[in-house]
Amino acid sequence: MDPKHRIITILSQSDDVVSGETLSSQLGISRVSIWKHIQGLIQAGTPVVSSPKGYRLVRDPDRLSAWEWGGWQDRVHFFQEIPSTMDEALALARRGCPDFSVVVAQRQTRGRGRMQRTWLSNQGGLYFTVVLRPRIAVMQAGLLNLAAAIDMAALLRAAYQVDARVKWPNDILVGHQKICGILSQMEAEGDQVGYVNIGVGLNVNNAPETEEPSAASLKTLTGRPVPRREILVAFLNAFQQRLFNFDAAAVVEQWRACNLTLGRRVRVATLKAWVEGTAIDLDAQGGLVIRLADGTCQTVIFGDCFHQ
């Protein structure tokens, strides 16, 4: 750990001012070196306040910088602006990054949605991708996307009292308004999953409805700004706990219990054709079972679903 990182770690763990002498002693370097590192941090935008008594890190529950993450900080890769957290996570995964590495961006310039759509990624939203290395068969990988949606929707309902529900395969809605989109990308080794990247775009303090009338944000729904970091930490804790003891059947049952898709007429765009009918169930691998006009049933594994 470099000196600047160690200084930030010490300041972030203290509720009071930390003297230059204390930092010098803990790092084993001179107070002049401490001062130079502090100046470098301030110039880089780190909110460190200097006083005759020492140094203090200004707290901000909405800040996404890596030193703010407590037990997650060694897994968080934070960027002020990048094209896409999914692209950065893909590069990390291929370089062998640890399970549950997280890429977080203040803003994306080319955020990705499903079926190559663009995801609006303006300031104030929460945009991140988690790299997973689960010990599951390829046929179960689609359930991870659904599990992420279940856990995020449950968090939004419990912590912020918004009636968040899941829409197959990757959206979270409040009423008819979209608040969150989830995207997955997988690489397999034989019949086992090598890694699955789960990308999430959550409208928090941004205003997506100015460009997408069918969208909503937490700030709009609750009438107040919401600290993004507390959302992500809570989600990561819940999602990690789920994957420790992954239960495929539980994912299917929980999705059925909080979905907005089953029982509706739907049109699903697959890679080859449109499938239209009534959504009647979710199968064991997360596929949507649709009853067609002729009474037969078809299961769609991948596609873009539109409620009618």
C-alpha positions as CSV (number, residue, x, y, z in Angstrom):
1,M,0.0,0.0,0.0
2,D,1.5,3.3,-1.0
3,P,1.9,6.2,1.5
4,K,-1.1,8.2,0.1
5,H,-3.4,5.2,0.4
6,R,-2.2,4.5,3.9
7,I,-2.8,8.1,4.9
8,I,-6.3,8.0,3.5
9,T,-7.0,4.7,5.3
10,I,-5.9,6.1,8.6
11,L,-7.9,9.4,8.2
12,S,-11.0,7.5,7.1
13,Q,-10.9,5.3,10.2
14,S,-10.7,8.3,12.6
15,D,-13.6,10.4,13.7
16,D,-11.2,13.2,14.8
17,V,-8.2,15.1,13.6
18,V,-5.0,13.0,13.1
19,S,-1.8,14.7,13.9
20,G,1.2,14.8,11.5
21,E,3.2,13.2,14.3
22,T,0.8,10.3,14.5
23,L,0.9,9.8,10.7
24,S,4.6,10.0,10.7
25,S,5.0,7.4,13.4
26,Q,2.5,4.9,11.8
27,L,4.0,5.3,8.3
28,G,7.6,5.5,9.4
29,I,8.4,8.6,7.3
30,S,9.1,12.2,8.2
31,R,6.5,14.8,8.9
32,V,7.7,16.7,5.9
33,S,7.0,13.7,3.7
34,I,3.6,13.4,5.3
35,W,2.9,17.1,4.5
36,K,4.0,16.5,0.8
37,H,1.7,13.5,0.5
38,I,-1.2,15.4,2.0
39,Q,-0.6,18.3,-0.5
40,G,-0.6,15.8,-3.3
41,L,-3.9,14.3,-2.1
42,I,-5.5,17.8,-1.9
43,Q,-4.3,18.7,-5.4
44,A,-5.9,15.5,-6.7
45,G,-9.2,16.5,-5.2
46,T,-9.2,14.5,-2.0
47,P,-11.1,16.4,0.6
48,V,-8.5,16.6,3.4
49,V,-8.7,19.6,5.7
50,S,-5.4,20.8,7.3
51,S,-5.2,22.6,10.7
52,P,-2.6,23.3,13.3
53,K,-3.7,20.1,15.1
54,G,-3.4,17.9,12.1
55,Y,-5.5,16.5,9.2
56,R,-9.1,15.4,8.8
57,L,-10.9,13.7,5.9
58,V,-14.2,15.4,5.2
59,R,-17.1,12.9,5.3
60,D,-19.5,12.6,2.4
61,P,-22.0,9.7,2.4
62,D,-22.5,10.1,-1.3
63,R,-18.9,10.0,-2.3
64,L,-17.8,7.0,-4.3
65,S,-14.0,7.2,-4.0
66,A,-12.4,3.9,-3.1
67,W,-11.2,4.9,0.4
68,E,-14.7,5.4,1.6
69,W,-15.7,1.8,1.3
70,G,-14.6,0.2,4.6
71,G,-14.2,-3.6,4.1
72,W,-14.8,-3.3,0.3
73,Q,-12.1,-0.7,-0.5
74,D,-9.6,-3.2,-1.7
75,R,-12.0,-4.5,-4.3
76,V,-13.4,-1.2,-5.5
77,H,-12.0,0.4,-8.7
78,F,-13.3,4.0,-8.8
79,F,-13.3,6.2,-11.9
80,Q,-14.5,9.8,-12.3
81,E,-15.4,9.1,-15.9
82,I,-15.0,6.1,-18.2
83,P,-16.8,4.8,-21.3
84,S,-18.4,1.9,-19.5
85,T,-17.9,0.0,-16.2
86,M,-18.8,-3.2,-18.1
87,D,-15.8,-2.7,-20.4
88,E,-13.4,-2.0,-17.6
89,A,-14.7,-5.0,-15.6
90,L,-14.2,-7.2,-18.7
91,A,-10.6,-6.2,-18.8
92,L,-10.1,-6.8,-15.1
93,A,-11.8,-10.2,-15.3
94,R,-9.6,-11.3,-18.1
95,R,-6.5,-10.2,-16.1
96,G,-7.6,-12.5,-13.3
97,C,-9.0,-10.0,-10.7
98,P,-10.5,-11.4,-7.5
99,D,-14.1,-12.5,-7.1
100,F,-16.4,-9.6,-6.3
101,S,-14.1,-6.9,-7.7
102,V,-16.2,-3.8,-8.4
103,V,-15.9,-1.1,-11.0
104,V,-17.7,2.1,-10.1
105,A,-17.9,5.3,-12.2
106,Q,-19.2,8.7,-11.3
107,R,-20.2,9.0,-15.0
108,Q,-20.1,6.8,-18.1
109,T,-19.8,8.2,-21.6
110,R,-20.9,5.1,-23.3
111,G,-23.0,3.2,-20.8
112,R,-24.5,0.0,-22.1
113,G,-28.0,-1.3,-21.8
114,R,-29.6,-4.5,-23.1
115,M,-29.5,-5.3,-26.9
116,Q,-26.8,-2.8,-27.4
117,R,-28.9,0.2,-26.2
118,T,-27.3,3.2,-24.6
119,W,-27.8,3.7,-20.9
120,L,-28.0,7.3,-19.9
121,S,-25.3,7.8,-17.3
122,N,-25.4,11.4,-16.1
123,Q,-24.0,12.7,-12.8
124,G,-25.8,11.6,-9.7
125,G,-26.7,8.0,-10.8
126,L,-25.0,4.8,-9.5
127,Y,-23.1,2.9,-12.2
128,F,-21.1,-0.2,-11.3
129,T,-20.2,-3.7,-12.5
130,V,-19.3,-6.6,-10.2
131,V,-17.0,-9.4,-11.4
132,L,-18.2,-12.7,-10.1
133,R,-16.4,-16.1,-10.2
134,P,-19.2,-18.4,-9.0
135,R,-18.9,-22.1,-8.9
136,I,-22.0,-22.9,-10.8
137,A,-22.9,-24.6,-14.1
138,V,-23.3,-22.5,-17.2
139,M,-27.0,-23.4,-17.4
140,Q,-27.5,-21.6,-14.1
141,A,-25.7,-18.4,-15.0
142,G,-28.8,-16.6,-16.1
143,L,-30.1,-16.7,-12.6
144,L,-27.4,-14.4,-11.4
145,N,-28.9,-11.5,-13.3
146,L,-32.3,-12.2,-11.8
147,A,-30.8,-12.6,-8.3
148,A,-29.1,-9.2,-8.6
149,A,-32.4,-7.6,-9.5
150,I,-34.2,-9.3,-6.6
151,D,-31.6,-8.1,-4.1
152,M,-31.6,-4.5,-5.4
153,A,-35.4,-4.3,-5.5
154,A,-35.6,-5.7,-2.0
155,L,-33.1,-3.1,-0.8
156,L,-35.0,-0.2,-2.5
157,R,-38.3,-1.4,-0.9
158,A,-36.9,-1.9,2.6
159,A,-34.5,1.1,2.9
160,Y,-36.4,3.7,0.8
161,Q,-40.0,2.6,0.9
162,V,-40.5,2.6,-2.9
163,D,-42.5,-0.3,-4.4
164,A,-39.7,-1.6,-6.6
165,R,-40.5,-4.7,-8.6
166,V,-38.7,-6.8,-11.2
167,K,-39.5,-7.1,-14.9
168,W,-38.0,-9.9,-16.9
169,P,-35.2,-10.1,-17.6
170,N,-33.2,-7.2,-16.3
171,D,-35.3,-4.2,-15.2
172,I,-36.5,-2.8,-11.9
173,L,-39.7,-0.7,-12.1
174,V,-41.6,1.4,-9.7
175,G,-45.1,1.3,-11.1
176,H,-44.6,1.8,-14.8
177,Q,-41.3,3.8,-14.4
178,K,-37.9,2.2,-14.8
179,I,-35.5,3.0,-12.0
180,C,-32.8,0.4,-12.6
181,G,-31.3,-1.8,-15.4
182,I,-29.1,-4.8,-15.0
183,L,-26.9,-6.4,-17.6
184,S,-24.7,-9.5,-17.5
185,Q,-21.8,-10.8,-19.5
186,M,-20.3,-14.3,-19.1
187,E,-17.2,-16.2,-20.2
188,A,-17.3,-20.0,-19.7
189,E,-14.7,-22.7,-19.4
190,G,-16.3,-26.0,-20.6
191,D,-19.5,-26.4,-18.7
192,Q,-18.4,-24.2,-15.8
193,V,-18.6,-20.4,-15.5
194,G,-15.3,-18.7,-15.7
195,Y,-16.7,-15.3,-14.7
196,V,-19.9,-13.4,-14.9
197,N,-19.9,-9.6,-14.9
198,I,-23.1,-8.0,-13.5
199,G,-23.5,-4.4,-14.5
200,V,-26.0,-2.1,-12.8
201,G,-27.3,1.3,-13.6
202,L,-29.5,2.8,-10.9
203,N,-31.1,6.2,-11.1
204,V,-30.4,7.8,-7.7
205,N,-29.9,11.6,-7.7
206,N,-29.9,12.1,-11.4
207,A,-33.0,13.2,-13.4
208,P,-33.4,10.6,-16.2
209,E,-37.1,11.6,-16.7
210,T,-35.9,14.8,-18.5
211,E,-34.8,12.6,-21.4
212,E,-36.7,9.4,-20.8
213,P,-40.3,10.1,-19.6
214,S,-40.8,6.5,-18.5
215,A,-37.8,6.6,-16.1
216,A,-37.7,7.7,-12.5
217,S,-35.0,8.3,-9.8
218,L,-34.9,7.6,-6.1
219,K,-34.5,11.4,-5.5
220,T,-37.7,12.0,-7.4
221,L,-39.6,9.2,-5.7
222,T,-38.5,10.0,-2.2
223,G,-38.3,13.8,-2.5
224,R,-34.7,13.9,-1.1
225,P,-31.2,13.2,-2.2
226,V,-30.0,9.6,-1.4
227,P,-26.4,8.7,-0.6
228,R,-25.2,6.4,-3.3
229,R,-22.5,4.7,-1.3
230,E,-24.8,3.3,1.3
231,I,-26.9,1.7,-1.5
232,L,-23.9,0.0,-3.1
233,V,-22.4,-1.3,0.2
234,A,-25.8,-2.7,1.3
235,F,-26.3,-4.3,-2.1
236,L,-22.8,-5.9,-2.2
237,N,-23.2,-7.3,1.3
238,A,-26.6,-8.8,0.5
239,F,-25.5,-10.2,-2.9
240,Q,-22.3,-11.6,-1.6
241,Q,-24.2,-13.4,1.2
242,R,-26.6,-14.8,-1.4
243,L,-23.7,-16.2,-3.5
244,F,-22.0,-17.8,-0.5
245,N,-24.9,-20.3,-0.4
246,F,-26.4,-20.0,-3.8
247,D,-29.8,-21.5,-4.0
248,A,-31.2,-21.6,-7.6
249,A,-34.7,-22.6,-6.6
250,A,-34.9,-19.8,-4.1
251,V,-34.0,-17.3,-6.8
252,V,-36.8,-18.5,-9.0
253,E,-39.4,-18.4,-6.1
254,Q,-38.3,-14.9,-5.0
255,W,-38.4,-13.6,-8.5
256,R,-42.0,-14.9,-8.9
257,A,-42.9,-13.2,-5.7
258,C,-41.8,-9.7,-6.7
259,N,-42.2,-9.6,-10.4
260,L,-44.4,-7.5,-12.7
261,T,-44.2,-9.7,-15.8
262,L,-46.1,-12.9,-15.1
263,G,-49.8,-12.8,-16.1
264,R,-49.2,-10.1,-18.6
265,R,-49.3,-10.1,-22.4
266,V,-45.7,-9.6,-23.6
267,R,-43.7,-9.2,-26.8
268,V,-40.2,-10.4,-26.6
269,A,-37.5,-9.6,-29.1
270,T,-35.0,-12.4,-29.4
271,L,-32.0,-12.4,-31.7
272,K,-34.0,-14.1,-34.5
273,A,-37.7,-13.2,-34.1
274,W,-40.5,-11.8,-31.9
275,V,-42.3,-14.0,-29.5
276,E,-45.8,-12.8,-28.4
277,G,-48.2,-14.2,-25.8
278,T,-48.9,-14.3,-22.1
279,A,-46.1,-14.7,-19.7
280,I,-47.1,-17.6,-17.4
281,D,-43.9,-18.7,-15.5
282,L,-40.2,-18.6,-14.9
283,D,-38.4,-21.9,-15.5
284,A,-35.5,-23.4,-13.4
285,Q,-32.8,-21.6,-15.4
286,G,-34.5,-18.2,-15.5
287,G,-36.2,-18.5,-18.9
288,L,-39.6,-16.9,-19.4
289,V,-42.4,-19.3,-20.3
290,I,-44.9,-17.7,-22.7
291,R,-48.2,-19.2,-23.8
292,L,-48.7,-18.4,-27.4
293,A,-52.0,-17.7,-29.2
294,D,-52.4,-21.3,-30.3
295,G,-52.1,-22.5,-26.7
296,T,-48.6,-23.9,-27.0
297,C,-45.8,-22.7,-24.7
298,Q,-42.4,-21.4,-25.6
299,T,-39.5,-20.6,-23.3
300,V,-37.4,-17.6,-24.0
301,I,-33.9,-17.6,-22.5
302,F,-32.6,-14.3,-23.9
303,G,-34.5,-11.3,-25.2
304,D,-35.9,-7.8,-24.7
305,C,-39.3,-8.0,-23.1
306,F,-42.1,-5.4,-23.6
307,H,-45.2,-5.4,-21.4
308,Q,-48.5,-4.8,-23.3
